[in-house]
Amino acid sequence: MFEKYIEVITEVNDKINGFVWVTVGLWLLIATGLIMSCVTGFFQVTHFGHWMKKTIGSVFGKSAHNKKEAGSVSQFQALCTALAATIGTGNIAGVAAAIVIGGPGAVFWMWVAAFLGMMTNYSENILGIFYRRKNKEGEWSGGAMYYLQDGLGGKNRPLVLRVTGRVLATLFAICAFLAAFGIGNMGQVNKITLNIQSAFFSNVEVAPLLGFIPTVPFFIGLIIMVIASLIIIGGLKRIAAFAEKVVPFMACFYILGALVVILFHIGNVGPAFLSIFKFAFGAKAIAGGAAGAMFKMALTQGCKRGVFSNEAGLGSSVMVHSNSDVKEPVKQGLWGIFEVFADTFVVCSMTALVVLTSGYIDLTTGHFIETPGVSDANLVAKAFGGVFGAPGEWFIAIAIFLFAFTTVLGWSHYGSKAVEYLINEKFVLVFRIVFVVFMIAGALSTSSLAWDISDTFNGMMMIPNLIGVLSLSPLVYKLTRNYIDRKIKGKTDIEPMLSFDPAIQAEHAQKVAEGAE
C-alpha cells in the first residue's frame, strides 16, 4: 500500500516537474537573469568593488551588525539567515548529483545561472525592501507576494493587472508554503538522515517499528525535530541569532576541508576544469543526438541544482532580507549579490572540484565511475574519506547536518511569512509546530522522491516571482540609477527612493538625511 502511494506521487510529480522546469521555468529563469543584468548595466561586474566593499568588506564594521529598530534584524543577521537557508545540502549532495546526472558540464551552467542569478537576487531584494510593511507584531513583512500585490497589482494599475497581481501573489505564497516543506524540510532532513546513517550506523540492523517504519531514520528524524523546535518556535530573532553564530563558522570550516582534499589531488585540478568546459556543451566521445542529449542534461541539471542551492529567482530569501534594519533598498540588494556569489561561486565550486578531482568521475568521458557503496548521495563523503579516512566521512556527515539544519531554520521563516500573508500572524505558531513535526516524513522519505518534490516546488514558486521581477524591471532600473547617482557618483540634489509607502518613504528619508543609513 505504502509503495503504491509513493509510486502515484512520483508519477504526478514527474509530470509537473517537467512542465515547470523544462517547458517554462528554466528558460524564464535564464531570461530574467539576463534581462535584469542588462537593466542594471551588469552591476555585478561594473560595480564589483563597490558591492564587495559594502558587503563582506563591511562585516567587521558596526553598521552591518547593529540592529537599530524593533521588529528587524541587522544586515549581517539577515544575510546569515538567508545563507542559512541557501547553503544547504544543495551545496554538497546537490552539486554531486548534478555532476553524476549531467556530467562535469553541469558545473559550467551552474556558474552561468549564478552569474545571472546575482542580479535576479539583487532585484528581488530591492523590490522586497521597497514594498515591505510592518505587521501587527511590529515586524517587517516583505517578499514576492507584496511586490506582486502592490507593484504589479498596485492601486493605480488597470483592473486586469490588479487582479493578476493578487492572483500571482496568492499563488506565490501557496507555493512558498509548500516549498517550505519540500526544499526547506523534506529534502534537507532526508540528506541529514542518509549521511548520518551512512557514516555512523551503516552496520547497524534494527527491526522496523510496527513492522514497516525504518527504526534508525525515524529516531534520527525525531532528534532533529526536537532540536529544531527549540529554535524555530522562538521565531526570527532566535533563528537569526543562531545563524549569525553558526553560518560563518560552518562555511569557512567546510571550505578549508575541501581545499585540503583538492590540494591532495592537485594534479587533477587542471583536467577537472578542462572537463567542466569540455562537457558544458555536450562534447562526448560519441556525437550526434547523444551529445545533444548530454548538453540538455548538463544545462538542466546545472541550472536546477544551482537554483536549488542559491535560490536566486525563487523569491525566498527576500522574506528575510526584508527584515533587515536597512533603509536603502539597493544596499540590501548588494547583500543579495554577495549571497549568490558566496553560495555558488565559492561553496558549490569547492564541492565540484572535490568531486571531479576525487577519481569517481571519468574526466575523459564525463561519466560517473560505478563504485560499490558510492552514489551521488554520499559521493562527497567518500571523496573526503579517501583523504582523511573514516573521520573524513564523519566530517561531511556533520557538515551536511549543519548545512541542512540551518536551511531548515531559514525556510521555517519563509513558510511563516507565507502563512502570515495567506491568513494572518495568529496562525504562524501553528505552522511552525506542523513544520517541525513534518521533519519525520523527510527522514523516512526516499532520497530521489524528496529531491524531486523539492525541485517541483522550487519551479512552482519561481514562475510567479520571476513574472513579478520582470514586470517591475523599470522600477529596478530607477532604484539602481537613483542609488548610483547618490552613493557612487556623489550627487546631492537627488531625493532617495526608499519605499512605495509615502509614510515609510518620509520616515526613512529623514533618517537617511540624518546619516542613520
PyMOL commands that set and color helices and strands:
alter all, ss='L'
color gray80, all
select helices_A, chain A and resi 2-39+43-46+48-54+56-58+75-86+89-91+93-102+105-130+144-152+159-200+215-232+236-264+266-278+289-310+318-321+329-357+379-388+390-422+425-437+439-444+447-471+473-488+502-513
alter helices_A, ss='H'
color red, helices_A
select strands_A, chain A and resi 133-134+140-141
alter strands_A, ss='S'
color yellow, strands_A
deselect
rebuild
show_as cartoon
